[in-house]
Amino acid sequence: MGIAYVPSLANFLLVRVGKGREYFEALLRERVIVRPVDGYGLPDYIRVTVGTREENRRFLDALAKIFQRGMA
């Protein structure tokens, strides 16, 4: 998808989506839980925990759906 992220050795990534809080809320509506990190001074990012292949696919599908709606 060409999305910027912060490389990590942990079990999560910081993904730069723009308006992180809005993406957090939109993903929640798709029943996908991520974390906004605006409280850490990173309003353009969401924190995404690496899950199973199925969970990761669900996240990517939901994110693509949100992009198609024009949030990006």
N, C-alpha and C positions, 0 to 999 in steps of 0.2 A: 504493500500500500504506500510505500515511500514515507513512512512516518518516522520522525526523529525519536530517538530514545537514548537513555543513559545506559551504556553497557554495565553489566552487573555480574558479580560472582555470587550474589545472594539468590534467594528464591523469588525475587520480584524485579520488575523493571519500572523505571519512570518513563512514561510515554508522553511525548509532547503532542497534545491535541489542540492546543489553543486555549479555549475557555474550559479549564479542567473541571470546575464545579458544574457547568452545564452538561458536560459529557458524563460526569458521575451520575447526575440525575437522569439523563437520557438512558444510560446503560441500566440503571436500576429499573426503569420502566420496561426494559427488555429482560428483566430478571437476571442481570449479570451484576455482580458486586465487585467494584473496584474502590479505590480510596482517593478522594481529592487530597492534594497536598498544598493547597493554598495557605494553610496555617503554618507551613514551613517556608513560606516565601516563594513558592513555586506555583503560581496561579495558572500557568499554561500546561501543567502536567497532571496526570493521574498515575497512581501506583497500581500496578497490575501484578498479582501474584501468579507465578507459573504453576499451572495445574496439570491435570492429565491431558492427554492428547484431545480427548472429547471436550473437556472444559476449555482448553485453549482455542479449539475450533469454534465453540459456542461464542466465546469472547470476540474472536475475529469476525465471525458472521454478524454479530450484533453491531460491532463497530462499523463494518462496511455498510450495514443498513442505515446507521445514523449518518454516515458520510453521504449516502445517496439522498438523504432528506435535505442535505445542504447545510449541515452544521459546520462542516469543515471549511 
